[in-house]
Amino acid sequence: MMIVLFALLALSSAFWGAQQRAKKVARGAGGVEQLGALPSYYGWYAFWLTLLPTAAIGLIASAVSPVVLKALTLSHFATLWSLADTGISAELLFAQISAIAQSAPLLEPAFKEQSAVLTLPEKWQMLPYREALVESALYYQSLRSQFDWGIALIVLLMLATLPAFALRQISPRFRARHHVEKVVRVLLLLCSLIAILTTLGIVLSVLFESIRFFQHIPLSEFLFGTHWSPQIALREDQHAASGAFGAVPLFVGTLLITLIAMCVAAPVGLLSAIYLAEYAPERARAYLKPLLEILAGVPTVVYGFFAALTIAPWIRRTAESFGVSSASSESALAAGLVMGVMIIPFVSSLADDVIRAVPQDLRNASLAMGATRSETIKQVVLPAALPGIVGGLLLAISRAIGETMIVVMAAGLSANLTANPLESVTTITVQIVTLLVGDQAFDSPKTLAAFALGLTLFVVTLLLNVVALHIVKRYRERYD
């Protein structure tokens, strides 16, 4: 904690000191315009020059020190007891040493005495090499303390010397702005690479596990099978749990609930956006838009309770009043309706922003040609804002596809192949959660099926984005 406080003090001092130093040099040279950059750039130069090398050295030392500590500790243990005679691996032995070392009350000088071994926990007392464990734990603790103090000393030394080095470089000819902008560009590049590599890592991990799944289950059975029952026999005498991985019921259930949700969210959200952007007075808009966006802040579990306790029973009673006896207490219609209400703000807020971003000149030109206000909105404003509206609709679709809690509470877990919205269905995301819950072997087809379903969702989302980009490109060329 003290090092963090000292680092913050050193960085703030470096920034302020370099800025003041630059102003002093500017006064001696005839004004700020004589400097190679503004004084603030000199401050940022000192800040980055102090932070980046210190952080790099600290991170490298923190990454290397555990490896060196492990090697030195095991070497010390080998001088006291043969590693082969322990009967365990080097990793497990080091885990035992570090576990003893973390017991601070035990690691006292009294450990060096034979009687002190009796104070060890019971699980360590029966080991034949317990004395060597204790000595190695003491050695590990001492060595770790030395490493920690050494790293802290190096960091403090760099925090103390680098600002002074930065101050010495301040002169009218030194262009600090170029160095600062170069550092910022590199940091932006690193952030972009982190995002790209993270995405690539997620895709590769899902793809690798999906390939393992398709080594057990044929791709054709997964994509075109109509029965989903991922129960694998754990014993030879279990004959009922044979397992069926036809994902068509999951695809149909996901599309059915998403379609119902979008039938609610798309028209309500889009019409709300048109009213807020084109018709509502500014005073009314200031109250209505925040109230509408409150829907986005309601937890999904609250929507699930509302769907399960209010909407689903109401739908069942209404269906029975019309003579429909097949209505289930958990239905796709209940989940879709509540999910549609939940994603209305995603459509409305984005559509409102893009509609208001349409240049006013287009509206004025349409009105000048004799078009009415409604004709201007339909023929000019909405086509011009179509790329943004499509983006909002795709975001809403992605939100609907990825929703889990509402489906679990209102639509159920049964994988039924049906187009009847009054029956119970399930979705891909719900099954992913179900497959990864409980005590299951990670390399079993039942667990690996979750990654295959995740890969399917990824491919579907990618195709939606490709379609959206095509639409955006087409209409941007027309209206830009």
C-alpha positions in Angstrom: 0.0 0.0 0.0 2.9 2.4 0.8 4.4 1.7 -2.6 1.1 2.6 -4.3 0.9 5.8 -2.4 4.5 6.7 -3.1 4.0 5.9 -6.8 1.0 8.2 -7.0 3.0 10.9 -5.2 5.9 10.4 -7.5 3.8 10.5 -10.7 1.9 13.6 -9.6 5.2 15.3 -8.6 6.7 14.4 -11.9 3.8 15.9 -13.9 3.6 19.1 -11.8 7.4 19.5 -11.6 8.0 19.1 -15.3 5.2 21.5 -16.1 6.6 24.1 -13.8 10.0 23.5 -15.2 8.8 24.0 -18.7 7.1 27.3 -17.8 10.3 28.5 -16.1 12.3 27.6 -19.3 9.7 29.4 -21.4 10.0 32.6 -19.4 13.8 32.5 -19.8 13.5 31.8 -23.6 11.0 34.7 -24.3 7.6 33.0 -23.9 5.7 29.7 -24.2 5.8 30.0 -28.0 9.5 29.4 -27.9 9.1 25.9 -26.5 8.8 22.8 -28.6 5.4 22.0 -27.0 3.0 23.3 -24.5 4.0 23.0 -20.8 1.4 20.3 -20.2 3.1 18.1 -22.8 6.3 18.2 -20.8 4.3 17.2 -17.7 2.8 14.3 -19.5 6.2 13.3 -20.8 7.6 13.1 -17.3 4.5 11.2 -16.2 4.8 8.5 -18.9 8.6 8.3 -18.6 8.2 7.6 -14.9 5.2 5.3 -15.1 5.9 3.0 -18.1 9.5 1.8 -17.3 8.6 1.3 -13.6 5.4 -0.6 -14.4 7.3 -2.8 -17.0 10.0 -3.6 -14.5 7.5 -4.3 -11.7 5.4 -6.6 -13.9 8.4 -8.5 -15.2 9.8 -9.0 -11.7 6.4 -10.1 -10.4 6.1 -12.6 -13.2 9.7 -14.0 -12.9 10.0 -14.1 -9.2 7.6 -17.0 -8.6 9.4 -19.2 -11.1 12.8 -18.4 -9.5 11.5 -18.9 -6.0 10.1 -22.3 -6.9 13.4 -23.4 -8.5 15.6 -22.2 -5.6 13.3 -23.7 -3.0 13.2 -27.1 -4.6 17.0 -27.0 -5.0 17.3 -26.2 -1.3 14.9 -29.1 -0.5 17.0 -31.4 -2.7 20.0 -30.7 -0.5 18.1 -32.0 2.5 16.0 -34.8 1.1 16.0 -36.6 -2.2 13.1 -35.5 -4.4 12.6 -39.0 -5.8 12.3 -40.4 -2.2 9.3 -38.2 -1.5 7.1 -40.1 -3.8 5.3 -37.0 -5.1 5.7 -34.6 -7.9 7.8 -31.4 -7.7 4.6 -29.3 -8.1 2.9 -31.0 -5.2 6.0 -30.8 -3.0 6.3 -27.1 -3.7 2.6 -26.7 -2.9 3.2 -28.3 0.5 6.2 -26.0 1.2 4.3 -22.9 0.2 1.2 -24.0 2.3 3.5 -24.4 5.4 5.2 -21.1 4.6 1.8 -19.3 4.6 1.2 -20.4 8.2 2.8 -17.4 9.8 2.5 -18.6 13.5 4.4 -21.8 12.6 7.3 -20.1 10.9 9.3 -19.1 13.9 12.9 -19.7 14.8 11.7 -22.4 17.1 11.1 -24.5 14.0 14.8 -25.1 13.8 14.5 -27.3 16.9 13.4 -30.9 16.6 10.6 -30.4 19.1 9.1 -27.6 17.0 8.1 -30.2 14.3 5.5 -31.5 16.7 3.6 -28.1 16.3 2.9 -28.8 12.7 -0.6 -29.6 11.7 -1.5 -33.3 11.9 -1.5 -33.8 8.1 2.2 -32.9 8.0 3.4 -34.8 11.1 3.4 -38.3 9.5 5.6 -37.3 6.6 9.1 -38.7 6.7 10.6 -35.6 5.2 8.7 -33.2 7.5 11.9 -31.6 8.8 13.1 -30.9 5.3 9.7 -29.4 4.6 10.0 -27.1 7.6 13.5 -26.0 6.6 12.5 -25.4 3.1 9.5 -23.4 4.2 11.7 -21.2 6.3 14.0 -20.8 3.4 11.1 -20.0 1.0 9.7 -17.4 3.4 13.1 -15.8 3.8 13.8 -15.8 0.1 10.4 -14.5 -0.7 10.8 -11.6 1.7 14.1 -10.8 0.1 12.6 -10.8 -3.4 9.7 -8.6 -2.3 12.0 -6.1 -0.7 14.3 -6.2 -3.7 11.4 -5.5 -6.1 10.1 -2.7 -3.9 13.5 -1.2 -3.7 14.0 -1.2 -7.5 10.5 0.3 -8.0 11.1 3.0 -5.5 14.5 3.8 -7.0 13.1 4.2 -10.4 10.2 6.4 -9.1 12.8 8.6 -7.5 15.3 8.9 -10.4 13.2 8.9 -13.6 11.4 12.2 -12.8 14.8 13.8 -12.4 15.9 12.4 -15.7 12.8 13.8 -17.4 13.4 17.3 -15.9 16.9 17.4 -17.3 15.6 16.9 -20.8 13.3 19.9 -20.7 14.6 22.5 -23.1 13.2 24.8 -25.9 14.4 22.4 -28.6 12.9 19.2 -27.0 9.6 18.4 -28.6 7.7 16.6 -25.9 4.5 16.5 -27.8 5.8 13.9 -30.3 7.0 11.6 -27.6 3.7 11.9 -25.7 1.6 11.3 -28.8 3.7 8.3 -29.7 3.1 6.8 -26.3 -0.6 7.4 -26.6 -0.7 5.8 -30.0 1.1 2.7 -28.7 -1.3 2.4 -25.8 -4.2 2.7 -28.1 -2.7 0.0 -30.3 -2.2 -2.2 -27.3 -5.8 -1.8 -26.2 -7.0 -2.7 -29.7 -4.8 -5.7 -29.8 -6.1 -6.8 -26.4 -9.6 -6.6 -27.6 -8.8 -8.5 -30.8 -6.7 -11.2 -29.1 -9.4 -11.6 -26.4 -12.0 -12.2 -29.1 -9.7 -14.5 -31.0 -9.0 -16.5 -27.8 -12.7 -16.8 -27.1 -13.5 -18.0 -30.6 -10.6 -20.5 -30.6 -11.4 -21.9 -27.2 -15.1 -22.4 -28.2 -14.0 -23.9 -31.6 -11.6 -26.3 -30.0 -14.1 -27.7 -27.6 -16.7 -27.8 -30.3 -14.4 -29.9 -32.5 -14.1 -32.3 -29.5 -17.8 -32.5 -29.3 -18.3 -33.3 -33.0 -15.8 -36.1 -32.6 -18.4 -37.8 -30.5 -21.6 -36.6 -32.1 -22.0 -36.2 -35.9 -22.5 -32.7 -37.2 -25.6 -33.7 -39.1 -27.2 -35.2 -36.0 -26.5 -32.0 -34.1 -27.8 -29.6 -36.8 -30.7 -31.6 -38.1 -31.7 -33.9 -35.2 -35.2 -33.3 -33.8 -34.7 -34.8 -30.3 -32.7 -33.1 -27.5 -32.0 -35.2 -24.4 -28.3 -34.8 -23.5 -28.2 -37.5 -20.8 -25.1 -39.7 -21.0 -24.9 -43.0 -19.2 -22.4 -42.9 -16.3 -22.5 -46.6 -15.7 -22.8 -49.6 -18.0 -26.1 -50.6 -16.4 -27.7 -47.3 -17.3 -29.7 -48.0 -20.5 -32.2 -45.1 -20.4 -29.6 -42.4 -20.5 -28.3 -42.9 -24.1 -28.2 -39.2 -25.0 -29.7 -37.4 -28.0 -28.2 -34.1 -29.3 -30.5 -32.9 -32.0 -30.5 -29.2 -31.6 -33.4 -28.3 -33.9 -35.8 -27.9 -30.9 -33.4 -25.4 -29.3 -33.1 -23.4 -32.6 -36.9 -23.3 -33.0 -37.5 -22.3 -29.4 -34.9 -19.6 -29.6 -36.3 -18.2 -32.9 -39.8 -18.4 -31.6 -39.2 -16.4 -28.4 -37.0 -13.9 -30.3 -39.6 -13.4 -33.0 -42.3 -12.8 -30.3 -40.0 -10.4 -28.5 -39.2 -8.4 -31.6 -42.9 -8.2 -32.6 -43.3 -6.3 -29.4 -40.1 -4.3 -29.2 -39.6 -3.3 -32.9 -42.9 -1.5 -33.5 -43.3 -0.1 -30.0 -39.6 1.0 -29.8 -39.5 2.5 -33.3 -42.8 4.4 -32.9 -41.7 5.7 -29.6 -38.5 6.9 -31.1 -40.4 8.7 -33.9 -42.6 10.4 -31.4 -39.8 11.5 -29.2 -37.6 12.7 -32.1 -40.2 14.3 -34.3 -43.4 15.2 -32.4 -42.7 15.4 -28.7 -42.1 18.9 -27.2 -38.6 19.2 -25.6 -40.2 19.5 -22.2 -42.1 16.3 -22.6 -39.1 14.5 -24.2 -37.0 15.4 -21.2 -39.3 13.4 -19.0 -40.5 10.6 -21.3 -37.1 9.4 -22.6 -35.6 8.8 -19.1 -38.8 7.1 -18.0 -38.7 4.8 -21.1 -35.0 4.0 -20.5 -35.8 2.9 -16.9 -36.9 -0.4 -18.5 -33.3 -1.1 -19.4 -32.3 -0.9 -15.8 -34.8 -3.4 -14.4 -33.0 -6.7 -13.5 -33.9 -9.6 -15.7 -34.9 -11.7 -12.7 -37.6 -9.1 -11.9 -38.9 -9.5 -15.5 -38.8 -13.2 -15.0 -40.9 -13.0 -11.8 -43.3 -10.8 -13.5 -43.6 -13.2 -16.5 -43.9 -16.3 -14.3 -46.4 -14.9 -11.7 -48.5 -12.5 -13.8 -48.2 -12.9 -17.6 -48.0 -16.7 -17.9 -51.1 -17.4 -15.7 -53.0 -14.6 -17.5 -52.2 -16.1 -20.9 -53.2 -19.6 -19.7 -56.5 -18.3 -18.3 -57.2 -16.3 -21.4 -56.5 -19.3 -23.7 -58.7 -21.6 -21.6 -61.5 -19.0 -21.8 -61.4 -19.4 -25.6 -61.4 -23.1 -25.3 -57.7 -23.8 -25.9 -56.8 -26.5 -23.5 -53.2 -27.0 -24.6 -52.0 -23.8 -23.1 -49.1 -24.4 -20.7 -48.3 -22.6 -17.5 -44.9 -21.9 -19.0 -45.1 -20.7 -22.6 -43.0 -19.1 -25.3 -45.6 -16.3 -25.5 -45.2 -15.3 -21.9 -41.4 -15.2 -22.2 -41.5 -13.4 -25.5 -43.9 -10.7 -24.4 -42.0 -9.8 -21.3 -38.7 -10.0 -23.2 -40.0 -7.6 -25.8 -40.9 -5.1 -23.1 -37.4 -5.5 -21.7 -35.6 -4.7 -25.0 -37.9 -1.8 -26.0 -35.3 0.8 -24.7 -32.5 -0.8 -26.9 -34.6 -0.1 -30.0 -36.1 3.2 -28.9 -33.0 4.9 -27.6 -30.8 4.1 -30.6 -33.5 4.8 -33.1 -34.2 8.1 -31.4 -30.5 9.1 -31.6 -30.1 8.3 -35.2 -33.4 9.9 -36.2 -32.3 13.2 -34.5 -28.9 12.9 -36.2 -30.6 13.2 -39.7 -29.7 16.6 -41.1 -32.4 19.2 -40.8 -31.8 20.2 -44.4 -33.3 17.0 -45.6 -36.5 17.7 -43.7 -36.6 21.3 -44.9 -36.1 20.2 -48.5 -38.9 17.7 -48.3 -41.3 20.2 -46.7 -40.4 22.8 -49.3 -41.4 20.3 -52.0 -44.9 20.2 -50.5 -44.6 16.9 -48.5 -46.5 16.7 -45.2 -44.7 16.1 -42.0 -45.7 12.4 -41.9 -44.6 11.9 -45.5 -41.3 13.5 -44.7 -40.7 11.1 -41.9 -41.7 8.0 -44.0 -40.0 9.0 -47.2 -36.9 10.9 -46.1 -36.1 10.7 -42.4 -36.6 7.0 -41.8 -34.7 5.9 -45.0 -31.8 8.2 -44.0 -31.7 6.8 -40.5 -32.1 3.2 -41.6 -28.5 2.1 -40.9 -28.8 3.2 -37.3 -32.2 1.7 -36.9 -31.0 -1.6 -38.3 -28.1 -1.5 -35.8 -30.6 -1.0 -33.0 -32.8 -3.8 -34.1 -29.8 -6.2 -34.3 -28.7 -5.2 -30.9 -32.2 -6.0 -29.6 -32.1 -9.3 -31.4 -28.8 -10.2 -29.9 -30.1 -9.2 -26.5 -33.2 -11.4 -27.0 -31.2 -14.4 -28.2 -28.8 -14.1 -25.2 -31.4 -13.8 -22.5 -31.6 -16.7 -20.0 -33.4 -15.8 -16.8 -36.7 -14.8 -18.3 -36.8 -18.0 -20.4 -36.0 -20.2 -17.4 -38.7 -18.7 -15.3 -41.4 -18.2 -17.9 -40.8 -20.7 -20.8 -39.3 -23.7 -19.0 -36.5 -26.1 -19.7 -38.2 -28.7 -21.9 -36.9 -28.9 -25.5 -40.1 -29.1 -27.5 -40.2 -29.0 -31.3 -43.2 -26.8 -31.7 -44.4 -23.6 -33.3 -47.2 -23.1 -30.8 -46.4 -20.1 -28.7 -48.7 -21.4 -25.9 -46.4 -24.4 -25.2 -43.3 -24.7 -23.2 -40.0 -24.3 -25.1 -36.4 -23.6 -24.2 -33.5 -21.7 -25.9 -29.9 -22.3 -26.6 -28.6 -20.1 -23.8 -30.7 -21.8 -21.2 -29.4 -25.2 -22.3 -25.8 -23.9 -22.2 -26.3 -23.0 -18.5 -28.1 -26.3 -17.8 -25.3 -28.4 -19.4 -22.5 -26.6 -17.4 -24.3 -27.0 -14.0 -23.6 -30.0 -11.8 -21.0 -32.6 -11.4 -20.1 -33.6 -14.9 -17.0 -34.8 -16.6 -15.7 -31.9 -18.6 -14.7 -34.0 -21.6 -18.1 -35.8 -21.8 -20.4 -35.0 -24.8 -23.0 -33.5 -22.5 -20.6 -30.8 -21.3 -19.0 -30.3 -24.7 -22.4 -29.8 -26.2 -22.5 -26.4 -24.5 -19.6 -25.2 -26.6 -21.2 -26.5 -29.8 -24.3 -24.5 -28.9 -22.1 -21.4 -28.2 -20.3 -21.8 -31.5 -23.7 -21.9 -33.2 -24.8 -18.7 -31.6 -21.6 -17.1 -32.6 -22.1 -18.1 -36.3 -25.7 -16.8 -36.2 -24.6 -13.5 -34.7 -21.9 -13.2 -37.3 -24.3 -13.7 -40.2 -26.6 -11.1 -38.7 -23.8 -8.6 -38.6 -22.9 -9.4 -42.2 -26.4 -8.7 -43.3 -26.5 -5.5 -41.3 -23.3 -4.2 -42.8 -24.6 -4.9 -46.2 -27.8 -2.9 -45.5 -25.8 -0.1 -43.9 -23.4 0.1 -46.8 -26.2 0.2 -49.4 -28.2 3.0 -47.8 -25.2 5.1 -46.7 -24.1 5.3 -50.3 -27.5 6.6 -51.2 -27.9 9.2 -48.5 -24.4 10.4 -47.6 
